[in-house]
């Protein structure tokens, strides 16, 4: 969905439209009957075709009526006065705020640089980067808008995290669990550095002074990346099962090691880290409201973009949900391979990362639910996501984003 959607609805200003903001057309003078009473994106254009504002809303017609309402005498509107500038109101429908924001992102990229900057600064995900094959591997935090730099293309990206603090917490946890170097300036001096106190405490094999080879150290960094490949929850579940088996076998040393791993990973179960894994397996199913309150819209999501898969009625038989799940798995794999580190991929990735950690909306229009595609995504799972979204309150008719001329 990186391509800007067609603005299928268009309402021109009446021929007698005045040319100044002070005498602009008010709400009653426009004919809004051509605008749908549904969610979507609205674009306001000036007479020369310039885009002066892009907005998302739960009710396109209601938004236009409010936006062109004349303030009462003595009142000042907090929004820019555009009534005398706008000559065409265009719009496209969307089933949910998630879909509307995807459309907004593509339209802003194509039509309005200021709006594009505003949303991409807001919609970001945080990652932790490390290259296990580098001479001296180092964990570094990275935000999605910076990933176009070639420096991030080699190695492993772990995430997304909700913010830089959560990313930093993940770095600390992995460093502690795998006894990795805390002082990179000493690691780069290997094997001639003087080891820090962590060697004395038995918490670092000290590659810096040559006590451990750099090859061995890189192997431990690789193990940390492998642990995060399936996500924190899966790693805890696997370690818990290994601990159980070790206890049955009375291998108490191995059981203690697995318990240390489980306990050490617990801080990553906190908010801000729950969706973190390696970017090479970033593939999701997203479910939001479709064209009406009884229809779910299923999206396939990969690092390379988002694709609309199917609309499924909530009362549909399980076969329809199984088909949507299968198509979602297949498409998400293609989208994963399509990640090209370009602006469109990073923009969409940033939006998805933001939505993963945004508090769940209490309305259908605002709501979107996610599940990993590679963890047994089934029709039953997709249907349960749809039931959570469609079981919420009536669709929100409130406004969303609105960015106009600077």
Order of alpha helices (4+ residues) and beta strands (2+ residues): beta-beta-beta-alpha-beta-alpha-alpha-beta-beta-beta-alpha-alpha-alpha-alpha-alpha-alpha-beta-beta-beta-beta-alpha-alpha-beta-alpha-beta
